[in-house]
């Protein structure tokens, strides 16, 4: 059973590492989504301020063009952030699949160990029953020879 103990220990370590990698990827994805939300909120706030400034004091054409260029840069940043999120989502899916596969492997080894334990228990029960049968037979034979 020593080899199986080593195998299960290795498989559990691998499963734990796979789970950690999956959790880290998920955490990273969540952070990237938060960054996108912040960028989008900043863009929206900037546009609202631009609109307010345009209504109250007016902007000359050069200032308005500069603000629009900045909004275009924010749009580009949001687009890039969406690409980062797409790649991070793929990583999360890959890590999840790896974790699930490793979990299956660990469960298979657990099943094998349980099966070996059950077989050993059945064999021990048989040996015990054989000993009891032998003891009973010896008692019977001794009792029979006395009479």
N, C-alpha and C positions, 0 to 999 in steps of 0.2 A: 504494500500500500504506500510505501515511501515515495515511489516514483509518481504516483498519482497525486500525492500531497504536494510535491514540487510543481507538477503540471497545474494544479488548481491555483496554487499561489501565483504562478506566472500569469495565468489567464485572468485572475482577479486584478493583478497589477495592471495588465494591459487594458482591462475594462475600465479601471479607475482612470488611467491616463486618457483613454478615449473619451470618457465622460467629461473630464476636465477640459480637454481640447474642444469638445462640443460646446461646453458652457462658455469658454473664452470666446469662441467664434460668435456665439449668440450675443454675448455682452458687447463685443465689437460692433456687431450689426446694429444693436440698439443705440450705441453711441453715434454711429453714422446717421441713423435716422433722426436722432436728436439734433445733430448738426444741420441736417437738411431742414428740419422744422425751424430751427433758429434762423437759418438763412432766409427761408421763406417769410418768416415773421418780420425780419429786418427789412426785406424788400418791400413788403406791404406797408410797414410803418414809414419807410422812406418815401414811397409813392404818395401816401396820405399827406406827409409833410410838404412834399413838392406841390401837391395840389393846393394845400392851404396857403403856402407862400405865393403861389401863382395867383390865387384869388385876391389876396390882401395887398400885396405890394407889386405884384407883377414881376416878371423876370424878363431880362432881355434875351434875345435869340441865342447869344453865345452861352449864357448861364443855363438856359433851358437845354441846349444841345449837350452841355457838359453833364447835366443831371441825367439826361437820357443815355449817354454813354455809360455812366455809372450803373444805371439800371440794367443795361445790356451786360455789363460785367457781372452783376449779381445773377442775372439769368443764366449766364455761362457757368458761374460757380454752382448754381442749383443743378444744372444739367450734369456737370462733372460729379457732383455729390450723388446724383441718381445712379450714375455709372458705378461709383464706388459701392453703393448699396446693392446693386445687382451682383457685383462680384462677391461681396460679403455674403449675400444670400446663398450663392452657389457654394461657398466655403462651408456655411452652416449646414446645408443639405448634405455635402460630402462627409462632414464630421459626424453628422447624425447617423448616416448610413454606416459609417465605420464603427461607431459606438454600438449600434444595433447588431451588427455582425459579430462584434467582439462579445457582446452580451450573450448571443446565441452560442458562441463557442464555449463560454464559461458555463452556461447552463447545461450544455452537452457533457462537459467534464463532471459537473455536479451530479448529473443523472448517472453517469458511469460509476462514480464513486458510490452513490446510493445503491446502485444495482450490485456492486461488489460487496458492499456492507450487508445487503440482504442475503446474498449468496453465502457469505461467511456465517451469518446468523443461522441460516437454514442448515449449513454443514455442521455447525456447532450443535444445533438441536438434534441432528441425526446422530452425531457422535455420543451425545449425552443419552439419547434414547437407546442406542446400541449398548452403552455401558449399563444402563438400567436393566435392559433385557438380559444382558449377560449375568448381571448380579442376581436377577430373579431366577434365571435358569440354574445358576450355581446353588442358590438357596433351595430350589425345588429338588435338585439332584441330591443335595446333602440330606434334606428331609426324607427323601425316598430311600436312601441307603440306610438310614437309621431304623427304618421300620422293617 
